[in-house]
């Protein structure tokens, strides 16, 4: 674990930030290459990517604020720290970004589901790289484990920043997530070659991620809020997103059949 990649004149360059930047650059580049093949302007994809990046950051921090609402009400001075701290809640970023992106695509008369299908695999790929950044930082850590693949963190900086337990084996939930996302990327590329209707790939991504995230949440050890003292906030959102994705897949499949008649 190397939370600090290097320092320049006393300014710390975080590995998390570098990997997040790399995930964005690769995701956008791959999206532009494929988008060009299916007739989507590179400029539109670049604009969409920048808009998505901003939306993900803002949405992620909004949901983090909501989850820890009581804490920030009691310590309002920490709100400024929230704005500048690393990370956020992915689901908050995803939901906010999808809403903003749909608005942008509608404004430019682009089919959201067609574009979503083109870009979804690369969102998963970039997200997978981003989770490696989480691993390097020590955030999104797992529960203690006796499994042989348990990871022991020792960096005091990561402990101070994110509270990751030190000197005990814990589940490498960041790596679980990364492996899951790279697997989803592979599945989506396979499905895209056999696509039957627009929206199939994007909503398959939402469904697969929701199911995978629900499972991985069982091994997470960091505080993430709870619903009814049973589900984590992300598990609750995963269930809602998965159900909604199934509904959208059925709706778009049926609509496609009707349009073909």
ABEGO torsion letter per residue (X at the ends): XBABABBBGGBBBBAAAAAAAAAAAAAAAAAAAAAAAAGBBAAAAAAAAAAAAAAAAAAAAAAAAAAAAAAAAABAAAAAAAAABBEEBAAAAAAAAAAAAAAAAAAAGBBAAAAAAAAAAAAAAAAAAAAAAAAAAGBGBBBBBABAABBBBABAAAAAAAGBBBGBBBBBAAAAAAAAAAAAAAAAAAAAAABABBGAAAAAAAAAAAAAAAAAAAABABBAEBBGGABBAAAAAAAAAAAAAAAAAAAAAAAAAAAAX
